[in-house]
Amino acid sequence: MSSPSSAPANLIDGRAIAELVHQDTAQRLAALKARGIQPGLVFVRVGDDPASQVYVGMKERTSQRLGIRSETHVLPAATTEADLLQRLARLNADPTIHGILVQAPLPRHIDTARVYSTVAPDKDVDGFHPRQRRQTHARGPDRLCALHPRRRA
């Protein structure tokens, strides 16, 4: 049986591409720091999902390597939605925080859409705020959109 396409597959080197992105990011960070701006990034994780622990750990290490000041807020799985939204409101108001990433999946008792809507659009690293999603969609299919694990119903 033949394959649907006779064109050979193009393999990409993900590590090499990531390194190029990291080099570009490091240059941009150096320019910000030269202007007296120390980028600040916060990861918010609710619960102890093992994959989320690994994923956030990788992001922390990359931030450190690139020279981004980062913090990780780990909240218990029993955290209420109201407490999480209050935490996000404080982070939104903090001028030393430039980016916020809420790690999915969130516990079932927390409305993920509400949480993503609470992160200030200009601090939304993943692009999940409704305004960010509309802007990404309006730019057309040639623009990349952040991908993130989602909680299954």
N, CA, C and O atoms as a DFTB+ gen file, in Angstrom:
612 C
 N C O
     1  1       0.841      -1.172       0.000
     2  2       0.000       0.000       0.000
     3  2       0.888       1.236       0.000
     4  3       1.859       1.312       0.752
     5  1       0.556       2.190      -0.833
     6  2       1.382       3.392      -0.925
     7  2       0.852       4.470       0.019
     8  3      -0.311       4.455       0.423
     9  1       1.735       5.396       0.351
    10  2       1.348       6.489       1.240
    11  2       0.579       7.539       0.443
    12  3       0.712       7.602      -0.779
    13  1      -0.228       8.369       1.119
    14  2      -1.020       9.374       0.432
    15  2      -0.161      10.395      -0.321
    16  3      -0.616      10.977      -1.306
    17  1       1.053      10.612       0.125
    18  2       1.918      11.588      -0.521
    19  2       3.229      10.917      -0.890
    20  3       3.803      10.157      -0.110
    21  1       3.683      11.213      -2.082
    22  2       4.965      10.633      -2.494
    23  2       6.136      11.547      -2.169
    24  3       7.291      11.182      -2.387
    25  1       5.843      12.738      -1.646
    26  2       6.910      13.669      -1.289
    27  2       7.610      13.173      -0.030
    28  3       6.956      12.702       0.901
    29  1       8.942      13.276       0.004
    30  2       9.655      12.839       1.203
    31  2       9.355      13.771       2.371
    32  3       9.112      14.964       2.184
    33  1       9.376      13.217       3.567
    34  2       9.149      14.005       4.771
    35  2      10.336      14.908       5.029
    36  3      11.484      14.519       4.817
    37  1      10.056      16.107       5.484
    38  2      11.108      17.035       5.863
    39  2      11.276      16.977       7.364
    40  3      10.360      17.319       8.112
    41  1      12.418      16.554       7.797
    42  2      12.689      16.502       9.228
    43  2      13.209      17.852       9.681
    44  3      13.985      18.507       8.984
    45  1      12.769      18.251      10.853
    46  2      13.273      19.493      11.426
    47  2      14.054      19.151      12.678
    48  3      13.801      18.143      13.337
    49  1      14.988      19.996      12.986
    50  2      15.793      19.825      14.193
    51  2      15.246      20.777      15.246
    52  3      15.613      21.952      15.287
    53  1      14.368      20.261      16.092
    54  2      13.721      21.084      17.103
    55  2      14.691      21.747      18.057
    56  3      14.487      22.889      18.467
    57  1      15.742      21.034      18.409
    58  2      16.733      21.624      19.330
    59  2      17.458      22.798      18.676
    60  3      17.712      23.813      19.324
    61  1      17.785      22.661      17.409
    62  2      18.468      23.748      16.711
    63  2      17.556      24.965      16.570
    64  3      17.999      26.102      16.736
    65  1      16.291      24.724      16.266
    66  2      15.338      25.829      16.150
    67  2      15.159      26.507      17.504
    68  3      15.145      27.735      17.590
    69  1      15.024      25.711      18.559
    70  2      14.882      26.276      19.900
    71  2      16.095      27.125      20.256
    72  3      15.956      28.194      20.852
    73  1      17.268      26.659      19.898
    74  2      18.487      27.414      20.207
    75  2      18.490      28.757      19.475
    76  3      18.899      29.769      20.046
    77  1      18.041      28.777      18.227
    78  2      17.953      30.040      17.487
    79  2      16.959      30.993      18.147
    80  3      17.226      32.189      18.262
    81  1      15.822      30.470      18.575
    82  2      14.833      31.292      19.272
    83  2      15.422      31.822      20.571
    84  3      15.234      32.991      20.907
    85  1      16.134      30.972      21.301
    86  2      16.752      31.404      22.563
    87  2      17.808      32.480      22.323
    88  3      17.916      33.425      23.106
    89  1      18.581      32.347      21.259
    90  2      19.583      33.371      20.946
    91  2      18.918      34.710      20.644
    92  3      19.368      35.753      21.119
    93  1      17.855      34.678      19.862
    94  2      17.118      35.897      19.547
    95  2      16.532      36.507      20.817
    96  3      16.602      37.718      21.026
    97  1      15.956      35.658      21.659
    98  2      15.367      36.128      22.907
    99  2      16.439      36.750      23.801
   100  3      16.204      37.790      24.416
   101  1      17.604      36.124      23.876
   102  2      18.693      36.657      24.704
   103  2      19.107      38.045      24.215
   104  3      19.387      38.925      25.029
   105  1      19.148      38.250      22.910
   106  2      19.498      39.568      22.364
   107  2      18.438      40.605      22.732
   108  3      18.766      41.734      23.096
   109  1      17.185      40.221      22.636
   110  2      16.104      41.144      22.986
   111  2      16.134      41.476      24.476
   112  3      15.896      42.617      24.873
   113  1      16.429      40.469      25.294
   114  2      16.527      40.691      26.734
   115  2      17.683      41.627      27.068
   116  3      17.555      42.492      27.935
   117  1      18.802      41.457      26.388
   118  2      19.957      42.332      26.620
   119  2      19.596      43.783      26.297
   120  3      20.002      44.701      27.010
   121  1      18.835      43.984      25.225
   122  2      18.421      45.344      24.862
   123  2      17.501      45.938      25.931
   124  3      17.616      47.118      26.262
   125  1      16.600      45.132      26.465
   126  2      15.728      45.611      27.541
   127  2      16.536      45.958      28.782
   128  3      16.324      46.999      29.403
   129  1      17.456      45.082      29.135
   130  2      18.271      45.318      30.331
   131  2      19.134      46.563      30.170
   132  3      19.389      47.275      31.141
   133  1      19.585      46.827      28.943
   134  2      20.368      48.033      28.685
   135  2      19.535      49.293      28.917
   136  3      20.080      50.361      29.193
   137  1      18.228      49.164      28.805
   138  2      17.314      50.284      29.065
   139  2      16.826      50.286      30.508
   140  3      15.946      51.069      30.865
   141  1      17.400      49.402      31.350
   142  2      17.039      49.358      32.762
   143  2      15.808      48.523      33.066
   144  3      15.234      48.638      34.149
   145  1      15.396      47.688      32.127
   146  2      14.212      46.852      32.332
   147  2      14.649      45.414      32.590
   148  3      15.299      44.797      31.746
   149  1      14.292      44.885      33.749
   150  2      14.565      43.490      34.084
   151  2      13.263      42.712      33.908
   152  3      12.382      42.786      34.765
   153  1      13.130      41.971      32.814
   154  2      11.878      41.239      32.592
   155  2      11.581      40.267      33.729
   156  3      12.459      39.553      34.215
   157  1      10.320      40.265      34.131
   158  2       9.862      39.381      35.190
   159  2       8.743      38.487      34.696
   160  3       7.789      38.953      34.073
   161  1       8.864      37.209      34.976
   162  2       7.918      36.206      34.520
   163  2       7.461      35.378      35.713
   164  3       8.274      34.984      36.550
   165  1       6.151      35.114      35.791
   166  2       5.610      34.300      36.874
   167  2       4.900      33.097      36.287
   168  3       4.091      33.220      35.367
   169  1       5.213      31.935      36.832
   170  2       4.508      30.697      36.510
   171  2       3.575      30.412      37.678
   172  3       3.994      30.463      38.834
   173  1       2.320      30.113      37.386
   174  2       1.355      29.774      38.426
   175  2       0.893      28.347      38.158
   176  3       0.346      28.038      37.100
   177  1       1.127      27.489      39.145
   178  2       0.723      26.081      39.024
   179  2      -0.177      25.754      40.197
   180  3       0.153      26.043      41.347
   181  1      -1.324      25.146      39.899
   182  2      -2.270      24.756      40.947
   183  2      -2.336      23.238      40.968
   184  3      -2.745      22.612      39.990
   185  1      -1.933      22.653      42.080
   186  2      -1.957      21.201      42.203
   187  2      -0.601      20.590      41.907
   188  3       0.392      21.288      41.703
   189  1      -0.591      19.257      41.890
   190  2       0.669      18.520      41.764
   191  2       0.706      17.605      40.548
   192  3       1.253      16.505      40.616
   193  1       0.128      18.051      39.437
   194  2       0.173      17.244      38.224
   195  2       1.634      17.000      37.846
   196  3       2.376      17.961      37.640
   197  1       2.070      15.726      37.749
   198  2       3.482      15.443      37.485
   199  2       4.009      16.060      36.184
   200  3       5.124      16.580      36.150
   201  1       3.213      16.000      35.124
   202  2       3.668      16.575      33.857
   203  2       3.822      18.091      33.978
   204  3       4.752      18.666      33.413
   205  1       2.919      18.736      34.707
   206  2       3.010      20.178      34.909
   207  2       4.244      20.550      35.711
   208  3       4.881      21.570      35.445
   209  1       4.584      19.719      36.696
   210  2       5.790      19.971      37.481
   211  2       7.023      19.956      36.581
   212  3       7.889      20.824      36.688
   213  1       7.095      18.976      35.704
   214  2       8.242      18.867      34.788
   215  2       8.255      20.042      33.824
   216  3       9.296      20.659      33.602
   217  1       7.098      20.351      33.254
   218  2       7.003      21.408      32.254
   219  2       7.393      22.760      32.838
   220  3       8.162      23.505      32.231
   221  1       6.860      23.075      34.021
   222  2       7.205      24.347      34.659
   223  2       8.687      24.360      35.030
   224  3       9.344      25.394      34.909
   225  1       9.215      23.230      35.478
   226  2      10.647      23.156      35.787
   227  2      11.510      23.476      34.575
   228  3      12.522      24.167      34.693
   229  1      11.112      22.975      33.418
   230  2      11.862      23.271      32.183
   231  2      11.790      24.764      31.863
   232  3      12.785      25.362      31.453
   233  1      10.629      25.354      32.047
   234  2      10.472      26.787      31.781
   235  2      11.300      27.618      32.757
   236  3      11.895      28.625      32.373
   237  1      11.334      27.194      34.013
   238  2      12.149      27.895      35.008
   239  2      13.627      27.879      34.605
   240  3      14.308      28.903      34.652
   241  1      14.102      26.704      34.212
   242  2      15.516      26.589      33.828
   243  2      15.831      27.427      32.586
   244  3      16.888      28.052      32.510
   245  1      14.926      27.438      31.629
   246  2      15.144      28.250      30.427
   247  2      15.152      29.732      30.784
   248  3      15.978      30.490      30.277
   249  1      14.239      30.144      31.651
   250  2      14.214      31.547      32.087
   251  2      15.528      31.927      32.745
   252  3      16.096      32.982      32.461
   253  1      16.003      31.065      33.621
   254  2      17.272      31.340      34.311
   255  2      18.410      31.442      33.302
   256  3      19.241      32.347      33.376
   257  1      18.438      30.512      32.368
   258  2      19.499      30.504      31.349
   259  2      19.490      31.780      30.513
   260  3      20.544      32.288      30.134
   261  1      18.294      32.293      30.228
   262  2      18.174      33.490      29.395
   263  2      18.318      34.780      30.192
   264  3      18.454      35.856      29.609
   265  1      18.288      34.683      31.516
   266  2      18.426      35.873      32.346
   267  2      17.103      36.568      32.640
   268  3      17.075      37.766      32.921
   269  1      16.018      35.821      32.576
   270  2      14.714      36.362      32.928
   271  2      14.476      36.079      34.408
   272  3      14.619      34.944      34.863
   273  1      14.111      37.119      35.154
   274  2      13.750      36.916      36.557
   275  2      12.418      36.193      36.572
   276  3      11.443      36.662      35.985
   277  1      12.375      35.060      37.238
   278  2      11.118      34.314      37.265
   279  2      10.798      33.845      38.672
   280  3      11.678      33.658      39.513
   281  1       9.508      33.662      38.895
   282  2       8.995      33.141      40.155
   283  2       7.993      32.054      39.797
   284  3       7.323      32.123      38.767
   285  1       7.901      31.067      40.646
   286  2       6.867      30.051      40.483
   287  2       5.997      30.050      41.721
   288  3       6.479      29.895      42.843
   289  1       4.708      30.224      41.496
   290  2       3.732      30.179      42.573
   291  2       3.033      28.830      42.484
   292  3       2.286      28.569      41.541
   293  1       3.279      27.983      43.465
   294  2       2.658      26.659      43.512
   295  2       1.575      26.691      44.575
   296  3       1.843      26.905      45.757
   297  1       0.347      26.472      44.127
   298  2      -0.799      26.518      45.023
   299  2      -1.360      25.110      45.186
   300  3      -1.285      24.300      44.262
   301  1      -1.919      24.819      46.352
   302  2      -2.492      23.484      46.551
   303  2      -3.668      23.240      45.611
   304  3      -4.328      24.182      45.173
   305  1      -3.923      21.983      45.307
   306  2      -5.034      21.616      44.423
   307  2      -6.367      22.085      44.979
   308  3      -7.306      22.309      44.215
   309  1      -6.469      22.237      46.286
   310  2      -7.721      22.666      46.918
   311  2      -7.916      24.184      46.875
   312  3      -8.917      24.685      47.387
   313  1      -6.990      24.917      46.281
   314  2      -7.120      26.369      46.174
   315  2      -8.453      26.712      45.519
   316  3      -8.843      26.096      44.527
   317  1      -9.139      27.684      46.072
   318  2     -10.411      28.078      45.478
   319  2     -10.169      28.937      44.244
   320  3      -9.115      29.550      44.078
   321  1     -11.168      28.958      43.399
   322  2     -11.080      29.804      42.218
   323  2     -10.920      31.265      42.628
   324  3     -10.135      31.999      42.027
   325  1     -11.656      31.681      43.639
   326  2     -11.566      33.066      44.108
   327  2     -10.148      33.405      44.571
   328  3      -9.645      34.489      44.277
   329  1      -9.504      32.489      45.289
   330  2      -8.133      32.736      45.747
   331  2      -7.171      32.834      44.557
   332  3      -6.279      33.682      44.548
   333  1      -7.351      31.976      43.567
   334  2      -6.491      32.026      42.382
   335  2      -6.700      33.339      41.632
   336  3      -5.733      33.961      41.193
   337  1      -7.951      33.765      41.480
   338  2      -8.236      35.022      40.772
   339  2      -7.656      36.220      41.525
   340  3      -7.177      37.167      40.901
   341  1      -7.694      36.188      42.860
   342  2      -7.083      37.262      43.650
   343  2      -5.574      37.292      43.436
   344  3      -4.979      38.361      43.299
   345  1      -4.964      36.116      43.410
   346  2      -3.514      36.037      43.173
   347  2      -3.182      36.644      41.812
   348  3      -2.234      37.419      41.683
   349  1      -3.967      36.287      40.805
   350  2      -3.722      36.817      39.459
   351  2      -3.923      38.325      39.406
   352  3      -3.187      39.021      38.706
   353  1      -4.895      38.831      40.125
   354  2      -5.117      40.281      40.162
   355  2      -3.901      40.993      40.753
   356  3      -3.497      42.048      40.264
   357  1      -3.322      40.417      41.802
   358  2      -2.110      41.016      42.399
   359  2      -0.942      40.981      41.404
   360  3      -0.195      41.951      41.281
   361  1      -0.796      39.867      40.704
   362  2       0.288      39.760      39.721
   363  2       0.067      40.723      38.552
   364  3       1.019      41.321      38.051
   365  1      -1.180      40.872      38.123
   366  2      -1.492      41.829      37.057
   367  2      -1.083      43.244      37.452
   368  3      -0.615      44.018      36.616
   369  1      -1.260      43.576      38.728
   370  2      -0.983      44.933      39.213
   371  2       0.490      45.169      39.515
   372  3       0.895      46.312      39.725
   373  1       1.289      44.129      39.541
   374  2       2.707      44.250      39.909
   375  2       3.520      44.717      38.695
   376  3       3.625      43.986      37.710
   377  1       4.093      45.918      38.754
   378  2       4.833      46.436      37.598
   379  2       6.144      45.704      37.323
   380  3       6.725      45.873      36.252
   381  1       6.616      44.902      38.261
   382  2       7.857      44.151      38.024
   383  2       7.596      42.819      37.320
   384  3       8.531      42.114      36.940
   385  1       6.323      42.486      37.150
   386  2       5.937      41.253      36.457
   387  2       5.486      41.634      35.056
   388  3       4.540      42.403      34.887
   389  1       6.162      41.095      34.059
   390  2       5.844      41.397      32.660
   391  2       5.091      40.275      31.966
   392  3       4.454      40.491      30.935
   393  1       5.162      39.089      32.526
   394  2       4.477      37.958      31.921
   395  2       3.961      37.001      32.976
   396  3       4.614      36.763      33.993
   397  1       2.773      36.453      32.721
   398  2       2.157      35.478      33.623
   399  2       1.767      34.261      32.798
   400  3       1.150      34.376      31.739
   401  1       2.134      33.111      33.300
   402  2       1.765      31.862      32.651
   403  2       1.061      30.988      33.679
   404  3       1.654      30.601      34.685
   405  1      -0.201      30.681      33.423
   406  2      -0.962      29.782      34.287
   407  2      -0.877      28.399      33.674
   408  3      -1.336      28.172      32.555
   409  1      -0.287      27.482      34.414
   410  2      -0.050      26.129      33.904
   411  2      -1.328      25.296      33.953
   412  3      -1.974      25.187      34.996
   413  1      -1.676      24.721      32.830
   414  2      -2.800      23.779      32.755
   415  2      -2.245      22.367      32.908
   416  3      -1.072      22.140      32.614
   417  1      -3.036      21.439      33.347
   418  2      -4.456      21.586      33.654
   419  2      -4.662      22.163      35.050
   420  3      -3.833      22.012      35.947
   421  1      -5.804      22.830      35.190
   422  2      -6.226      23.321      36.496
   423  2      -7.187      22.302      37.104
   424  3      -7.807      21.526      36.377
   425  1      -7.315      22.299      38.436
   426  2      -8.280      21.381      39.053
   427  2      -9.686      21.616      38.495
   428  3     -10.014      22.717      38.054
   429  1     -10.502      20.575      38.520
   430  2     -11.842      20.617      37.914
   431  2     -12.753      21.697      38.499
   432  3     -13.639      22.193      37.803
   433  1     -12.551      22.064      39.755
   434  2     -13.438      23.045      40.387
   435  2     -13.100      24.482      39.989
   436  3     -13.764      25.418      40.436
   437  1     -12.092      24.664      39.169
   438  2     -11.688      26.000      38.724
   439  2     -12.038      26.159      37.252
   440  3     -11.717      25.299      36.431
   441  1     -12.698      27.268      36.923
   442  2     -13.108      27.572      35.551
   443  2     -11.891      28.103      34.786
   444  3     -11.473      29.246      34.975
   445  1     -11.345      27.271      33.941
   446  2     -10.130      27.621      33.203
   447  2     -10.324      28.883      32.368
   448  3      -9.456      29.754      32.352
   449  1     -11.450      28.986      31.680
   450  2     -11.701      30.162      30.838
   451  2     -11.726      31.435      31.675
   452  3     -11.204      32.467      31.255
   453  1     -12.327      31.366      32.848
   454  2     -12.373      32.540      33.725
   455  2     -10.966      32.920      34.173
   456  3     -10.623      34.101      34.228
   457  1     -10.162      31.923      34.490
   458  2      -8.787      32.190      34.923
   459  2      -8.002      32.861      33.800
   460  3      -7.335      33.872      34.025
   461  1      -8.080      32.304      32.597
   462  2      -7.343      32.894      31.469
   463  2      -7.837      34.309      31.161
   464  3      -7.059      35.162      30.735
   465  1      -9.127      34.553      31.375
   466  2      -9.678      35.884      31.141
   467  2      -9.211      36.889      32.185
   468  3      -9.244      38.096      31.945
   469  1      -8.776      36.398      33.339
   470  2      -8.336      37.273      34.419
   471  2      -6.905      37.761      34.214
   472  3      -6.551      38.849      34.668
   473  1      -6.089      36.976      33.542
   474  2      -4.707      37.401      33.281
   475  2      -4.751      38.604      32.334
   476  3      -5.403      38.554      31.291
   477  1      -4.058      39.677      32.701
   478  2      -4.038      40.873      31.859
   479  2      -3.533      40.506      30.462
   480  3      -2.522      39.815      30.338
   481  1      -4.220      40.958      29.413
   482  2      -3.808      40.588      28.050
   483  2      -2.344      40.913      27.739
   484  3      -1.683      40.168      27.015
   485  1      -1.839      42.018      28.281
   486  2      -0.451      42.382      27.999
   487  2       0.552      41.575      28.815
   488  3       1.759      41.699      28.608
   489  1       0.064      40.751      29.741
   490  2       0.944      39.876      30.519
   491  2       0.680      38.405      30.225
   492  3       1.289      37.532      30.845
   493  1      -0.208      38.123      29.297
   494  2      -0.640      36.772      28.978
   495  2       0.382      36.095      28.066
   496  3       0.374      36.294      26.851
   497  1       1.251      35.303      28.660
   498  2       2.328      34.647      27.917
   499  2       1.787      33.642      26.895
   500  3       2.311      33.540      25.786
   501  1       0.755      32.915      27.264
   502  2       0.222      31.874      26.386
   503  2      -0.716      32.394      25.309
   504  3      -0.969      31.693      24.329
   505  1      -1.231      33.588      25.463
   506  2      -2.172      34.108      24.486
   507  2      -3.560      33.522      24.636
   508  3      -4.291      33.414      23.651
   509  1      -3.944      33.137      25.855
   510  2      -5.255      32.526      26.084
   511  2      -6.334      33.523      26.483
   512  3      -7.515      33.177      26.494
   513  1      -5.949      34.754      26.811
   514  2      -6.972      35.747      27.117
   515  2      -7.839      35.901      25.868
   516  3      -7.310      35.899      24.757
   517  1      -9.162      36.034      26.026
   518  2     -10.030      36.132      24.844
   519  2      -9.595      37.202      23.845
   520  3      -9.700      36.996      22.637
   521  1      -9.111      38.332      24.331
   522  2      -8.662      39.394      23.407
   523  2      -7.448      38.934      22.610
   524  3      -7.346      39.205      21.414
   525  1      -6.531      38.238      23.273
   526  2      -5.352      37.723      22.576
   527  2      -5.751      36.706      21.514
   528  3      -5.229      36.720      20.398
   529  1      -6.675      35.829      21.870
   530  2      -7.114      34.792      20.934
   531  2      -7.772      35.417      19.717
   532  3      -7.543      34.971      18.592
   533  1      -8.598      36.457      19.927
   534  2      -9.235      37.131      18.789
   535  2      -8.189      37.780      17.904
   536  3      -8.277      37.698      16.679
   537  1      -7.195      38.425      18.508
   538  2      -6.159      39.087      17.721
   539  2      -5.351      38.071      16.926
   540  3      -5.031      38.306      15.761
   541  1      -5.020      36.948      17.547
   542  2      -4.274      35.907      16.845
   543  2      -5.093      35.373      15.687
   544  3      -4.573      35.193      14.586
   545  1      -6.367      35.121      15.928
   546  2      -7.245      34.610      14.876
   547  2      -7.370      35.626      13.746
   548  3      -7.369      35.245      12.575
   549  1      -7.478      36.910      14.075
   550  2      -7.645      37.951      13.066
   551  2      -6.408      38.117      12.194
   552  3      -6.502      38.585      11.059
   553  1      -5.247      37.734      12.724
   554  2      -4.002      37.865      11.957
   555  2      -3.911      36.847      10.840
   556  3      -3.146      37.027       9.892
   557  1      -4.675      35.795      10.943
   558  2      -4.706      34.802       9.870
   559  2      -3.950      33.544      10.216
   560  3      -3.251      33.476      11.227
   561  1      -4.099      32.539       9.358
   562  2      -3.530      31.220       9.640
   563  2      -2.013      31.159       9.551
   564  3      -1.416      30.165       9.966
   565  1      -1.375      32.194       9.021
   566  2       0.078      32.158       8.911
   567  2       0.765      32.568      10.204
   568  3       1.992      32.511      10.295
   569  1      -0.010      32.985      11.215
   570  2       0.559      33.374      12.502
   571  2       0.532      32.189      13.450
   572  3      -0.415      31.403      13.449
   573  1       1.560      32.066      14.249
   574  2       1.610      30.988      15.223
   575  2       0.805      31.354      16.451
   576  3       0.757      32.516      16.855
   577  1       0.190      30.381      17.027
   578  2      -0.581      30.559      18.255
   579  2       0.017      29.632      19.304
   580  3       0.368      28.492      19.002
   581  1       0.133      30.114      20.529
   582  2       0.681      29.280      21.595
   583  2      -0.195      28.054      21.803
   584  3      -1.423      28.142      21.779
   585  1       0.441      26.928      22.005
   586  2      -0.281      25.698      22.303
   587  2      -0.033      25.345      23.751
   588  3       1.052      25.574      24.286
   589  1      -1.035      24.791      24.370
   590  2      -0.943      24.516      25.806
   591  2      -1.834      23.334      26.108
   592  3      -2.892      23.197      25.495
   593  1      -1.440      22.469      27.041
   594  2      -2.316      21.349      27.381
   595  2      -3.633      21.853      27.975
   596  3      -3.657      22.831      28.721
   597  1      -4.697      21.187      27.640
   598  2      -6.007      21.571      28.159
   599  2      -6.579      20.469      29.021
   600  3      -6.318      19.286      28.799
   601  1      -7.360      20.869      30.005
   602  2      -8.034      19.908      30.862
   603  2      -9.140      19.243      30.039
   604  3      -9.861      19.912      29.299
   605  1      -9.260      17.947      30.173
   606  2     -10.315      17.220      29.469
   607  2     -11.554      17.172      30.347
   608  3     -11.470      17.047      31.569
   609  1     -12.702      17.272      29.699
   610  2     -13.970      17.262      30.435
   611  2     -14.262      15.896      31.003
   612  3     -15.290      15.704      31.653
